[in-house]
Amino acid sequence: MRALLIDDEQLVLEGMAAYLQVALPDLSVDKTSDLAAALQWAATVPYRLVLLDWHLLGERGLPAQGMSVVQALRRAGSTASILLVSGEDPQRCRDWVDRLGLAGYVPKSASGAAKEAAIQTVLDGRTARPDDDSQARARAAARRGSGEAQPSIDALRQRFPMLTERQAEVLAVMVQGAGDKQIARTLDLSPNTVRTHVRGVLAAVGVNRRGEAVFRAVSGSGDA
């Protein structure tokens, strides 16, 4: 089963794809920040699901609204269920879901577990709405069994002894698929401070890319 993740923030793409690779191993995830590439893939690949950031940069760096992207995906022949990922007002998101016949929406700031639950809701043939996701999260946790997709800060520091406490906090938010801006809001840090901590996280985990750090964190692969 294949899914396409479309987001113009590369950091979010890497984090989300890495999280889903572990949380939903049966789901093969392609990712792109290039709208033209997304439309080309959607025309040729039988995706079951598309996760779409509502606000994208289109041709020549101009903004592309989600409504036009949804229409373009349909014109390309895609029959995939489209899950909206947005930081917009929830009522507006509900309106877009109803007007465009989308499979649901999930806040961009939601945790990795909440996004996983929304995806599973869609794959189960239902409409994903944050207010209805508590039971879906419980089902997702049950499917994982004893495997914990989001390790605790203490577990991260045990696994990667070179992490400082703050770096472990940053990594814990990274595994939820958050980019620098969301990490900054969550931990009440400046974006520059977040970037400094992220560099420290990569060094402590022993990798060069954020996605690799997230994968090692959620898969239990470490040096400890």
Secondary structure, DSSP 8 states (H G I E B T S, - for coil): -EEEEE-S-HHHHHHHHHHHHHH-TT-EEEEES-HHHHHHHHHHS--SEEEEESEEE-GGG-EEEHHHHHHHHHHTT---EEEEEE-S-HHHHHHHHHHHT-SEEEETTS-HHHHHHHHHHHHTTS-B-GGG-HHHHHHHHHHHTT--SS--HHHHHHHSTT--HHHHHHHHHHTTT--HHHHHHHHT--HHHHHHHHHHHHHHHT-SSHHHHHHHHHHT----
